[in-house]
Amino acid sequence: MVARLTELGRNRYGAAFRSHSGRWEPLPGAWSLDEMAQLVVTLLEPYLQPDN
């Protein structure tokens, strides 16, 4: 899983992740870097777990 944060303005960021098809899928919202980083971790947490 690959995610990216993009600066949209002063202290405002958007996020997207690369889907299995290779397309970048945007995540909802645009907030501060800290808030967007937390959103990415929260929404994508199931995909970030190591395979056992």
ChimeraX attribute file (.defattr): number of C-alpha atoms within 10 A of each C-alpha:
attribute: neighborCount
match mode: 1-to-1
recipient: residues
	/A:1	9
	/A:2	12
	/A:3	17
	/A:4	14
	/A:5	18
	/A:6	13
	/A:7	14
	/A:8	13
	/A:9	11
	/A:10	7
	/A:11	11
	/A:12	17
	/A:13	20
	/A:14	21
	/A:15	23
	/A:16	17
	/A:17	18
	/A:18	14
	/A:19	12
	/A:20	8
	/A:21	6
	/A:22	9
	/A:23	10
	/A:24	15
	/A:25	12
	/A:26	14
	/A:27	16
	/A:28	12
	/A:29	12
	/A:30	18
	/A:31	18
	/A:32	16
	/A:33	17
	/A:34	11
	/A:35	13
	/A:36	21
	/A:37	17
	/A:38	12
	/A:39	17
	/A:40	19
	/A:41	13
	/A:42	11
	/A:43	11
	/A:44	15
	/A:45	10
	/A:46	9
	/A:47	11
	/A:48	12
	/A:49	8
	/A:50	6
	/A:51	5
	/A:52	3
